[in-house]
């Protein structure tokens, strides 16, 4: 599989679960940087809180263990329940 270009970004919204007030990152789209520095954002969902978090894409194997990976685990747990 090809590695994405460096202008590829991931769009998240941060959701707080009602039952335990834990926050997790929900991936809702992608963004691409244009030559002039502006962004094209493609959303698969609309955040109900109106907030977007746009981050540079990092393949799973390149991510460091830390809070982001814990958020991914929380998301997987939330989706499974």
Backbone as CSV, one residue per row, in Angstrom:
resi,resn,N_x,N_y,N_z,CA_x,CA_y,CA_z,C_x,C_y,C_z
1,UNK,0.829,-1.179,0.000,0.000,0.000,0.000,0.876,1.245,0.000
2,UNK,0.490,2.255,-0.792,1.252,3.491,-0.879,1.105,4.308,0.388
3,UNK,2.193,5.022,0.740,2.087,5.948,1.856,1.407,7.211,1.374
4,UNK,0.508,7.798,2.179,-0.159,9.027,1.765,0.834,10.175,1.641
5,UNK,0.471,11.143,0.846,1.336,12.297,0.691,1.338,13.106,1.976
6,UNK,2.326,13.981,2.116,2.466,14.726,3.357,1.369,15.764,3.566
7,UNK,0.567,16.025,2.546,-0.495,17.012,2.723,-1.801,16.389,3.223
8,UNK,-1.805,15.102,3.526,-3.005,14.394,3.997,-3.138,14.569,5.502
9,UNK,-4.324,14.917,5.957,-4.606,15.092,7.376,-5.869,14.318,7.740
10,UNK,-6.038,14.046,9.012,-7.195,13.320,9.508,-8.034,14.285,10.342
11,UNK,-9.356,14.197,10.193,-10.268,15.073,10.920,-10.970,14.259,12.008
12,UNK,-10.913,14.766,13.227,-11.547,14.130,14.379,-12.491,15.121,15.048
13,UNK,-13.400,14.594,15.832,-14.122,15.366,16.828,-13.926,14.630,18.146
14,UNK,-13.884,15.372,19.241,-13.678,14.759,20.551,-15.036,14.654,21.233
15,UNK,-15.416,13.427,21.557,-16.741,13.134,22.100,-16.601,12.704,23.556
16,UNK,-17.490,13.231,24.392,-17.516,12.828,25.796,-18.673,11.868,26.013
17,UNK,-18.366,10.676,26.538,-19.416,9.698,26.807,-20.224,10.121,28.022
18,UNK,-21.536,9.991,27.932,-22.421,10.405,29.023,-22.265,9.519,30.249
19,UNK,-22.048,8.211,30.039,-22.061,7.285,31.179,-20.876,7.458,32.121
20,UNK,-19.673,7.783,31.593,-18.509,7.899,32.472,-17.695,9.177,32.239
21,UNK,-18.206,10.062,31.387,-17.588,11.361,31.108,-16.182,11.244,30.503
22,UNK,-15.800,10.050,30.022,-14.519,9.890,29.337,-14.610,10.491,27.949
23,UNK,-13.501,11.063,27.493,-13.456,11.645,26.158,-12.718,10.699,25.222
24,UNK,-13.181,10.609,23.985,-12.469,9.829,22.985,-12.534,10.554,21.650
25,UNK,-11.577,10.233,20.801,-11.437,10.876,19.499,-12.185,10.048,18.466
26,UNK,-13.080,10.677,17.742,-13.868,10.012,16.719,-13.446,10.552,15.353
27,UNK,-12.917,9.682,14.520,-12.477,10.095,13.187,-13.702,10.300,12.300
28,UNK,-13.814,11.516,11.724,-15.007,11.823,10.938,-14.691,12.309,9.525
29,UNK,-13.424,12.303,9.122,-13.135,12.746,7.768,-11.650,12.885,7.488
30,UNK,-11.364,13.572,6.377,-9.989,13.798,5.930,-9.863,15.231,5.430
31,UNK,-8.634,15.729,5.442,-8.367,17.072,4.933,-7.086,17.030,4.111
32,UNK,-7.001,17.934,3.145,-5.844,18.000,2.261,-5.386,19.439,2.159
33,UNK,-4.076,19.650,2.283,-3.511,20.991,2.182,-3.284,21.336,0.722
34,UNK,-3.760,22.495,0.311,-3.556,22.984,-1.052,-2.212,23.696,-1.159
35,UNK,-1.796,23.985,-2.379,-0.513,24.669,-2.595,-0.433,26.013,-1.891
36,UNK,-1.583,26.694,-1.762,-1.576,28.015,-1.128,-1.724,27.945,0.395
37,UNK,-1.717,26.745,0.970,-1.797,26.584,2.416,-3.215,26.413,2.952
38,UNK,-4.223,26.608,2.114,-5.603,26.412,2.555,-5.904,24.915,2.637
39,UNK,-7.040,24.575,3.238,-7.417,23.174,3.421,-8.715,22.853,2.700
40,UNK,-8.783,21.675,2.124,-10.041,21.081,1.668,-10.387,20.014,2.695
41,UNK,-11.573,20.119,3.282,-11.993,19.185,4.325,-13.175,18.378,3.800
42,UNK,-13.060,17.055,3.898,-14.121,16.139,3.463,-14.617,15.392,4.700
43,UNK,-15.865,15.660,5.093,-16.428,15.047,6.289,-17.365,13.905,5.928
44,UNK,-17.268,12.818,6.694,-18.182,11.690,6.574,-19.312,11.812,7.591
45,UNK,-19.141,12.705,8.559,-20.141,12.946,9.600,-20.004,14.402,10.043
46,UNK,-21.050,14.914,10.651,-21.020,16.278,11.171,-20.961,16.208,12.693
47,UNK,-19.981,16.875,13.306,-19.896,16.812,14.766,-21.038,17.594,15.409
48,UNK,-21.686,17.004,16.405,-22.786,17.693,17.073,-22.287,18.820,17.968
49,UNK,-21.015,18.761,18.385,-20.473,19.822,19.226,-19.882,20.966,18.396
50,UNK,-19.862,20.807,17.067,-19.366,21.864,16.193,-17.864,22.031,16.180
51,UNK,-17.115,21.112,16.787,-15.671,21.252,16.879,-14.955,20.177,16.063
52,UNK,-13.921,20.617,15.343,-13.085,19.707,14.562,-11.656,19.782,15.078
53,UNK,-10.964,18.669,15.049,-9.546,18.586,15.371,-8.882,18.016,14.120
54,UNK,-8.015,18.798,13.474,-7.362,18.359,12.243,-5.897,18.092,12.555
55,UNK,-5.469,16.868,12.297,-4.111,16.423,12.616,-3.437,15.846,11.387
56,UNK,-2.096,15.919,11.353,-1.345,15.250,10.301,-1.573,13.753,10.422
57,UNK,-1.684,13.085,9.288,-1.869,11.633,9.276,-0.572,10.951,9.686
58,UNK,-0.680,9.958,10.563,0.449,9.108,10.929,-0.033,7.668,10.841
59,UNK,0.647,6.832,10.056,0.260,5.419,10.008,0.321,4.800,11.406
60,UNK,-0.522,3.827,11.652,-0.616,3.197,12.968,0.748,2.715,13.453
61,UNK,1.545,2.124,12.571,2.839,1.588,12.992,3.844,2.684,13.327
62,UNK,3.607,3.941,12.899,4.519,5.044,13.184,4.148,5.831,14.436
63,UNK,2.984,5.549,15.004,2.537,6.301,16.179,3.263,5.837,17.426
64,UNK,3.562,6.771,18.312,4.160,6.441,19.612,3.057,6.032,20.571
65,UNK,3.381,5.187,21.528,2.421,4.864,22.575,2.214,6.119,23.392
66,UNK,1.000,6.421,23.717,0.727,7.615,24.503,-0.751,7.898,24.525
67,UNK,-1.119,9.101,24.911,-2.534,9.440,25.070,-3.356,9.218,23.807
68,UNK,-2.828,9.506,22.610,-3.593,9.322,21.383,-3.947,7.858,21.190
69,UNK,-2.988,6.951,21.465,-3.273,5.532,21.293,-4.302,5.057,22.313
70,UNK,-4.282,5.629,23.510,-5.291,5.297,24.499,-6.653,5.767,24.019
71,UNK,-6.703,6.926,23.376,-7.967,7.430,22.832,-8.467,6.504,21.732
72,UNK,-7.572,5.986,20.884,-7.978,5.032,19.860,-8.558,3.775,20.501
73,UNK,-7.947,3.315,21.595,-8.442,2.136,22.300,-9.817,2.424,22.901
74,UNK,-9.992,3.633,23.476,-11.298,4.006,24.009,-12.351,3.998,22.914
75,UNK,-11.986,4.513,21.735,-12.912,4.539,20.623,-13.307,3.119,20.212
76,UNK,-12.331,2.235,20.121,-12.616,0.850,19.739,-13.539,0.196,20.765
77,UNK,-13.300,0.468,22.061,-14.141,-0.071,23.111,-15.556,0.467,23.017
78,UNK,-15.663,1.776,22.762,-16.987,2.412,22.674,-17.774,1.861,21.481
79,UNK,-17.095,1.653,20.359,-17.774,1.135,19.177,-18.202,-0.316,19.365
80,UNK,-17.447,-1.066,20.157,-17.758,-2.464,20.392,-18.952,-2.637,21.326
81,UNK,-19.206,-1.632,22.171,-20.310,-1.771,23.146,-21.622,-1.269,22.604
